[in-house]
Amino acid sequence: IMLKMSRILFVLLLAITVFLAGFYLNQKQGWHVDEIFSYGHANSTQGAFLTEDVDSFFVDKKTDLHHKWLKGKVFHDYVTTQEDERFRYEHITKNLQKSVHPPLFYYLLHTVCSFMPDKFSPWQAGAINLFFFMLTLLVFYKFSRLFIKDEYLAMAPVFLWGFSNIGLATCVFLRMYAMQTFFAVCLMYEVSKMLLENEADNKRLFLIFLYATLGNLTQF
């Protein structure tokens, strides 16, 4: 009965934290330029920074875009997937040659945006972040139980992360950090189990390799 109650309490804690992250995401009004780049690098087929010659400060080598009128559609098309661009990933590789990030998050974001062509919404990246935020809390709970044998006390680290500014920020800030955090926590969990059990079978070594690889493909 105690075990069942602890699981119910954890599900309730998980639901509250995910709801809170979603609530703050829904209140989002401003955009950091890196969040715009998330969408642009995932969806733009016209270059990573609007043209091939534009650097990370939106300054063309020949023409300063700060002093040139651009139609709103230019920016709209930069951050959205058009009907004829759905599920096409080759442009992401080209875009990231001008940027500094690995491609996995951008592939996933472009996939989500491909289901909603010509639409721009914080929920496209936000849904990805919420999903990985929830998974992170699940694995974090499993990790806590490795060291804290009490089912209830093991929720304390989950509570602290789930309600912390930085934990919630991984959801609200529309970048790859929620996804990266998930792979990092999974890697930490598998390495910790290996050290505690003093055993490294092929399955565990494969999982360690997998999480490390996926993490490196998400963020450097």
C-alpha positions as CSV (number, residue, x, y, z in Angstrom):
1,I,0.0,0.0,0.0
2,M,2.8,2.4,0.9
3,L,4.5,1.7,-2.5
4,K,1.3,2.3,-4.3
5,M,0.7,5.6,-2.4
6,S,4.2,6.8,-3.3
7,R,3.7,6.1,-6.9
8,I,0.4,8.0,-6.9
9,L,2.1,10.9,-5.2
10,F,4.9,10.9,-7.7
11,V,2.4,10.9,-10.6
12,L,0.7,13.9,-9.0
13,L,4.0,15.6,-8.5
14,L,4.9,15.0,-12.1
15,A,1.5,16.3,-13.4
16,I,1.8,19.5,-11.3
17,T,5.4,20.2,-12.5
18,V,4.5,19.6,-16.2
19,F,1.3,21.7,-15.8
20,L,3.4,24.5,-14.3
21,A,5.9,24.4,-17.1
22,G,3.1,24.4,-19.6
23,F,1.5,27.4,-17.8
24,Y,4.6,29.4,-18.0
25,L,5.1,28.4,-21.6
26,N,1.6,29.6,-22.4
27,Q,2.4,33.0,-20.8
28,K,5.4,33.5,-23.1
29,Q,5.4,36.8,-24.9
30,G,8.9,37.7,-25.9
31,W,11.4,35.7,-27.9
32,H,15.2,35.5,-27.5
33,V,17.1,35.6,-30.8
34,D,18.4,32.1,-30.2
35,E,14.8,30.8,-30.1
36,I,14.2,32.4,-33.4
37,F,17.3,30.6,-34.7
38,S,15.9,27.3,-33.4
39,Y,13.0,27.7,-35.9
40,G,15.1,29.3,-38.6
41,H,17.8,26.7,-38.6
42,A,15.2,23.9,-38.5
43,N,12.9,25.3,-41.2
44,S,14.6,27.9,-43.4
45,T,15.5,26.7,-46.9
46,Q,17.0,30.1,-47.8
47,G,20.0,29.9,-45.5
48,A,20.7,29.8,-41.8
49,F,20.5,33.6,-41.4
50,L,18.1,34.7,-44.1
51,T,20.8,34.8,-46.8
52,E,24.0,32.9,-47.3
53,D,26.1,36.0,-46.6
54,V,24.5,37.0,-43.3
55,D,26.4,36.3,-40.1
56,S,25.1,35.8,-36.6
57,F,24.3,39.5,-36.2
58,F,22.1,39.7,-39.3
59,V,24.7,41.9,-41.0
60,D,25.1,41.1,-44.7
61,K,28.7,41.4,-45.9
62,K,27.5,43.7,-48.7
63,T,24.2,45.0,-47.4
64,D,23.3,45.9,-43.8
65,L,19.8,44.4,-43.2
66,H,19.3,46.9,-40.4
67,H,18.9,49.6,-43.1
68,K,16.9,47.6,-45.6
69,W,13.1,47.1,-45.6
70,L,12.1,43.4,-45.7
71,K,8.6,42.2,-46.0
72,G,7.1,40.3,-43.1
73,K,6.7,37.2,-45.3
74,V,10.5,36.9,-45.4
75,F,10.7,36.4,-41.7
76,H,7.6,34.3,-41.6
77,D,9.0,31.9,-44.2
78,Y,12.3,31.9,-42.3
79,V,10.8,30.4,-39.2
80,T,8.1,28.2,-40.7
81,T,7.9,25.1,-42.9
82,Q,6.1,25.7,-46.2
83,E,3.9,23.0,-47.8
84,D,6.6,22.0,-50.3
85,E,9.3,21.9,-47.6
86,R,7.6,19.4,-45.3
87,F,9.9,16.5,-44.0
88,R,12.8,17.7,-46.0
89,Y,16.0,17.7,-43.9
90,E,18.8,18.5,-46.3
91,H,18.6,22.2,-45.6
92,I,19.3,21.7,-41.9
93,T,22.8,20.3,-42.6
94,K,23.5,23.3,-44.8
95,N,22.1,25.7,-42.2
96,L,24.2,24.3,-39.4
97,Q,27.4,24.7,-41.5
98,K,26.9,28.4,-40.8
99,S,26.0,27.7,-37.1
100,V,27.7,25.9,-34.2
101,H,25.2,23.2,-33.1
102,P,24.6,19.5,-33.7
103,P,21.5,18.6,-35.7
104,L,19.3,16.3,-33.6
105,F,17.0,18.9,-32.0
106,Y,16.6,20.7,-35.4
107,Y,15.6,17.5,-37.1
108,L,12.9,16.9,-34.4
109,L,11.7,20.5,-34.5
110,H,11.4,20.4,-38.3
111,T,9.4,17.2,-38.0
112,V,6.9,18.8,-35.6
113,C,6.7,21.9,-37.8
114,S,6.1,19.7,-40.9
115,F,2.8,18.6,-39.4
116,M,1.8,22.3,-39.2
117,P,3.0,23.9,-42.4
118,D,2.9,27.7,-42.6
119,K,2.3,27.9,-38.8
120,F,4.6,29.5,-36.2
121,S,3.9,28.7,-32.6
122,P,5.9,28.4,-29.3
123,W,4.1,25.1,-28.8
124,Q,6.0,23.5,-31.7
125,A,9.3,23.6,-29.8
126,G,7.5,23.8,-26.4
127,A,5.8,20.4,-26.9
128,I,9.2,18.9,-27.5
129,N,10.6,20.5,-24.4
130,L,7.6,19.5,-22.2
131,F,7.9,15.9,-23.4
132,F,11.6,15.7,-22.5
133,F,11.1,17.6,-19.3
134,M,8.6,15.0,-18.2
135,L,10.9,12.1,-19.2
136,T,13.8,13.8,-17.3
137,L,11.8,13.9,-14.1
138,L,10.9,10.2,-14.5
139,V,14.5,9.2,-14.9
140,F,15.6,11.6,-12.2
141,Y,13.3,9.8,-9.8
142,K,14.8,6.4,-10.7
143,F,18.2,7.9,-10.2
144,S,17.3,9.3,-6.8
145,R,16.0,5.9,-5.6
146,L,19.5,4.5,-6.3
147,F,20.8,6.5,-3.4
148,I,17.7,7.5,-1.4
149,K,16.0,4.2,-0.4
150,D,12.9,5.9,0.9
151,E,10.2,6.2,-1.8
152,Y,9.0,9.5,-0.5
153,L,12.3,11.2,0.2
154,A,13.5,10.2,-3.3
155,M,10.9,12.7,-4.7
156,A,12.7,15.6,-3.0
157,P,15.4,16.0,-5.8
158,V,12.6,15.7,-8.4
159,F,10.7,18.4,-6.6
160,L,13.7,20.7,-6.4
161,W,14.5,20.3,-10.1
162,G,10.9,20.4,-11.3
163,F,10.1,23.6,-9.5
164,S,13.5,25.3,-10.0
165,N,14.0,28.3,-12.3
166,I,16.6,26.4,-14.3
167,G,14.4,23.3,-14.6
168,L,11.4,25.3,-15.8
169,A,13.6,27.4,-18.0
170,T,14.6,24.3,-20.0
171,C,11.0,24.1,-21.1
172,V,10.2,27.8,-21.5
173,F,13.5,28.6,-23.4
174,L,12.8,27.2,-26.8
175,R,16.2,25.6,-27.4
176,M,17.6,22.1,-27.2
177,Y,18.4,22.1,-23.4
178,A,15.4,20.1,-22.2
179,M,16.3,17.4,-24.7
180,Q,20.0,17.6,-23.7
181,T,19.2,17.4,-20.0
182,F,17.2,14.2,-20.6
183,F,20.1,12.4,-22.3
184,A,22.5,13.7,-19.6
185,V,20.3,12.4,-16.7
186,C,19.9,9.0,-18.6
187,L,23.7,8.8,-18.9
188,M,24.2,9.7,-15.3
189,Y,21.7,7.0,-14.3
190,E,23.3,4.2,-16.3
191,V,26.8,5.1,-15.2
192,S,25.7,5.3,-11.6
193,K,24.0,1.8,-11.8
194,M,27.2,0.4,-13.3
195,L,29.3,1.8,-10.5
196,L,27.0,0.7,-7.7
197,E,26.5,-2.8,-9.1
198,N,30.1,-3.1,-10.3
199,E,28.9,-4.7,-13.4
200,A,29.0,-3.6,-17.1
201,D,27.2,-6.0,-19.4
202,N,26.7,-5.3,-23.1
203,K,23.3,-3.8,-22.7
204,R,24.4,-1.2,-20.1
205,L,27.5,-0.3,-22.2
206,F,25.3,0.1,-25.2
207,L,22.9,2.4,-23.3
208,I,25.8,4.5,-22.0
209,F,27.1,4.8,-25.6
210,L,23.7,5.6,-26.9
211,Y,22.9,8.3,-24.4
212,A,26.3,9.9,-24.8
213,T,26.0,9.8,-28.6
214,L,22.5,11.3,-28.6
215,G,23.6,13.9,-26.1
216,N,26.5,14.9,-28.3
217,L,24.2,15.1,-31.3
218,T,21.9,17.4,-29.4
219,Q,24.4,19.9,-28.0
220,F,28.1,20.2,-27.9
